[in-house]
Amino acid sequence: MEINYHLTEDDYLNFNLYHVKNSQAAMRTLNIQRILMPIFFIAAAYLFSTIDDVPFLWMLVPFIIVSILWFIFYPKYFYRHVARGTRKMIKEGKNEGLLGDHTMRLSEEGIVDSNSTGETKVNWSGIYEFKESSDTFYLYNSAVSAYILPKRELANVAEVRDYLLGKIKTN
């Protein structure tokens, strides 16, 4: 089976966001930052109340409000920060082979992905995980990288999904 597709910056960005949202390590970092800052805010309220000789409750109320807002809105900031960082990394380096036109050949042995700068090959045993979002298939070949296959480029999404699942589970 041969699939021709065009990988865009948004496809790569969406992969990074998908990966961060589904990574235990990233989610642990997000939750630690989400919880530790409100604790810091409350400690700051106590510190300011003792330094300024102001009743603790007067200092606590604004810091509690800030803590609640932090807890609610921090995940959105976190994901926006990941997206901004990914865009910067794409723009700062040479990425001719990463984005653009690709040809993926799926065979009994594995995957050959060709682009303007060359080709990569991986046996089916080198694809350790298949993930799917609403718009894309991700064929993970390591803990942090994957072949990105946009569904918009596929004539028959169900056929490709079945083929990939059959190859990845049997090898």
Kinemage of the C-alpha trace (Angstrom):
@kinemage 1
@onewidth
@group {chain A} dominant
@subgroup {mainchain}
@vectorlist {calphas} color= white
{ca met a 1} P 0.000 0.000 0.000
{ca glu a 2} L 1.344 3.447 -0.902
{ca ile a 3} L 0.100 6.681 0.635
{ca asn a 4} L 1.055 10.154 -0.580
{ca tyr a 5} L 0.474 12.905 1.937
{ca his a 6} L 1.508 16.427 2.863
{ca leu a 7} L 2.631 17.068 6.441
{ca thr a 8} L 2.049 20.627 7.649
{ca glu a 9} L 3.329 22.601 10.614
{ca asp a 10} L -0.124 22.225 12.171
{ca asp a 11} L 0.104 18.423 11.830
{ca tyr a 12} L 3.419 18.427 13.666
{ca leu a 13} L 2.107 20.864 16.269
{ca asn a 14} L -0.993 18.712 16.811
{ca phe a 15} L 1.222 15.651 17.296
{ca asn a 16} L 3.210 17.428 20.000
{ca leu a 17} L 0.056 18.576 21.773
{ca tyr a 18} L -1.480 15.102 21.471
{ca his a 19} L 1.669 13.552 22.862
{ca val a 20} L 1.885 15.968 25.801
{ca lys a 21} L -1.801 15.451 26.655
{ca asn a 22} L -1.328 11.665 26.611
{ca ser a 23} L 2.078 11.489 28.301
{ca gln a 24} L 2.141 10.453 31.961
{ca ala a 25} L 5.319 12.475 32.571
{ca ala a 26} L 3.872 15.643 31.015
{ca met a 27} L 0.591 15.269 32.878
{ca arg a 28} L 2.466 14.738 36.154
{ca thr a 29} L 4.445 17.961 35.506
{ca leu a 30} L 1.261 19.854 34.659
{ca asn a 31} L -0.499 18.657 37.811
{ca ile a 32} L 2.466 19.409 40.073
{ca gln a 33} L 2.715 22.949 38.703
{ca arg a 34} L -1.044 23.337 38.889
{ca ile a 35} L -1.147 22.384 42.580
{ca leu a 36} L 2.151 23.769 43.919
{ca met a 37} L 1.550 27.357 42.817
{ca pro a 38} L -1.706 27.738 44.811
{ca ile a 39} L 0.141 26.371 47.851
{ca phe a 40} L 2.856 28.961 47.211
{ca phe a 41} L 0.194 31.701 46.896
{ca ile a 42} L -1.310 30.766 50.270
{ca ala a 43} L 2.133 30.709 51.874
{ca ala a 44} L 2.794 34.142 50.339
{ca ala a 45} L -0.451 35.417 51.874
{ca tyr a 46} L 0.734 34.269 55.301
{ca leu a 47} L 4.169 35.812 54.764
{ca phe a 48} L 2.752 39.158 53.622
{ca ser a 49} L 0.269 39.227 56.506
{ca thr a 50} L 3.088 38.773 59.041
{ca ile a 51} L 5.404 41.292 57.357
{ca asp a 52} L 2.758 44.009 56.883
{ca asp a 53} L 0.941 43.246 60.143
{ca val a 54} L -2.304 42.798 58.206
{ca pro a 55} L -4.924 40.241 59.260
{ca phe a 56} L -4.243 36.918 57.546
{ca leu a 57} L -7.813 36.640 56.246
{ca trp a 58} L -7.501 39.948 54.379
{ca met a 59} L -4.412 38.662 52.599
{ca leu a 60} L -5.809 35.162 52.144
{ca val a 61} L -8.918 36.143 50.160
{ca pro a 62} L -7.113 37.732 47.160
{ca phe a 63} L -4.522 34.951 47.126
{ca ile a 64} L -7.278 32.304 47.208
{ca ile a 65} L -8.915 34.003 44.212
{ca val a 66} L -5.590 34.017 42.353
{ca ser a 67} L -5.076 30.354 43.314
{ca ile a 68} L -8.475 29.352 41.946
{ca leu a 69} L -7.858 31.238 38.706
{ca trp a 70} L -4.413 29.614 38.407
{ca phe a 71} L -5.862 26.147 38.963
{ca ile a 72} L -8.576 26.683 36.339
{ca phe a 73} L -6.558 28.422 33.616
{ca tyr a 74} L -3.045 26.991 33.994
{ca pro a 75} L -3.626 23.953 31.717
{ca lys a 76} L -4.622 26.257 28.849
{ca tyr a 77} L -1.456 28.299 29.391
{ca phe a 78} L 0.644 25.137 29.622
{ca tyr a 79} L -0.601 23.784 26.274
{ca arg a 80} L -0.233 27.198 24.627
{ca his a 81} L 3.364 27.280 25.906
{ca val a 82} L 4.035 23.826 24.378
{ca ala a 83} L 2.555 24.984 21.056
{ca arg a 84} L 4.620 28.190 21.047
{ca gly a 85} L 7.801 26.275 21.839
{ca thr a 86} L 7.115 23.745 19.085
{ca arg a 87} L 6.542 26.516 16.534
{ca lys a 88} L 9.808 28.199 17.539
{ca met a 89} L 11.754 24.942 17.195
{ca ile a 90} L 10.294 24.328 13.737
{ca lys a 91} L 11.256 27.829 12.589
{ca glu a 92} L 14.782 27.835 13.998
{ca gly a 93} L 16.144 24.783 12.226
{ca lys a 94} L 16.274 23.089 8.871
{ca asn a 95} L 13.158 20.954 8.669
{ca glu a 96} L 12.858 20.175 4.966
{ca gly a 97} L 12.432 16.452 5.596
{ca leu a 98} L 10.026 16.860 8.462
{ca leu a 99} L 7.311 18.911 6.769
{ca gly a 100} L 6.091 18.806 3.203
{ca asp a 101} L 5.295 15.998 0.792
{ca his a 102} L 5.811 12.397 1.920
{ca thr a 103} L 5.253 8.988 0.400
{ca met a 104} L 4.657 6.162 2.844
{ca arg a 105} L 4.924 2.607 1.545
{ca leu a 106} L 3.434 -0.060 3.780
{ca ser a 107} L 4.618 -3.603 3.065
{ca glu a 108} L 4.809 -6.962 4.779
{ca glu a 109} L 8.216 -6.009 6.222
{ca gly a 110} L 7.395 -2.542 7.516
{ca ile a 111} L 7.233 1.133 6.596
{ca val a 112} L 9.326 3.168 4.168
{ca asp a 113} L 8.678 6.905 4.429
{ca ser a 114} L 10.184 9.051 1.671
{ca asn a 115} L 10.398 12.831 1.439
{ca ser a 116} L 12.460 15.469 -0.362
{ca thr a 117} L 15.598 14.773 1.701
{ca gly a 118} L 15.614 10.980 1.801
{ca glu a 119} L 13.795 8.065 3.296
{ca thr a 120} L 13.436 6.229 6.572
{ca lys a 121} L 12.682 2.559 7.042
{ca val a 122} L 11.321 0.726 10.030
{ca asn a 123} L 10.205 -2.859 10.460
{ca trp a 124} L 6.786 -3.482 11.969
{ca ser a 125} L 8.547 -4.643 15.136
{ca gly a 126} L 9.983 -1.089 15.395
{ca ile a 127} L 6.494 0.393 15.641
{ca tyr a 128} L 5.668 -0.175 19.253
{ca glu a 129} L 2.408 1.761 19.509
{ca phe a 130} L -0.462 2.875 17.292
{ca lys a 131} L -2.457 5.908 18.445
{ca glu a 132} L -5.269 7.735 16.745
{ca ser a 133} L -6.747 11.193 17.157
{ca ser a 134} L -9.787 12.517 15.347
{ca asp a 135} L -7.616 13.789 12.473
{ca thr a 136} L -4.461 11.684 12.474
{ca phe a 137} L -2.830 8.285 12.898
{ca tyr a 138} L 0.375 8.189 14.958
{ca leu a 139} L 2.760 5.278 14.518
{ca tyr a 140} L 5.163 5.565 17.460
{ca asn a 141} L 8.690 4.356 16.740
{ca ser a 142} L 10.041 5.676 20.074
{ca ala a 143} L 8.685 7.144 23.268
{ca val a 144} L 8.730 10.680 21.806
{ca ser a 145} L 8.536 10.336 18.022
{ca ala a 146} L 6.063 8.904 15.580
{ca tyr a 147} L 5.176 8.711 11.928
{ca ile a 148} L 2.360 11.221 11.492
{ca leu a 149} L -0.288 10.186 8.971
{ca pro a 150} L -3.066 12.778 8.470
{ca lys a 151} L -6.468 11.176 7.794
{ca arg a 152} L -7.417 13.973 5.357
{ca glu a 153} L -4.911 12.476 2.905
{ca leu a 154} L -6.419 8.977 2.996
{ca ala a 155} L -8.981 7.715 0.512
{ca asn a 156} L -10.203 4.995 2.885
{ca val a 157} L -9.450 5.706 6.544
{ca ala a 158} L -11.030 2.487 7.861
{ca glu a 159} L -9.016 0.320 5.460
{ca val a 160} L -5.727 1.971 6.464
{ca arg a 161} L -6.617 1.710 10.187
{ca asp a 162} L -7.402 -2.004 9.858
{ca tyr a 163} L -4.219 -2.646 7.871
{ca leu a 164} L -2.038 -0.819 10.405
{ca leu a 165} L -3.657 -2.467 13.412
{ca gly a 166} L -3.244 -5.880 11.805
{ca lys a 167} L 0.458 -5.305 11.126
{ca ile a 168} L 1.326 -3.732 14.447
{ca lys a 169} L -0.476 -6.344 16.583
{ca thr a 170} L 0.854 -9.336 14.667
{ca asn a 171} L 4.516 -8.275 14.816
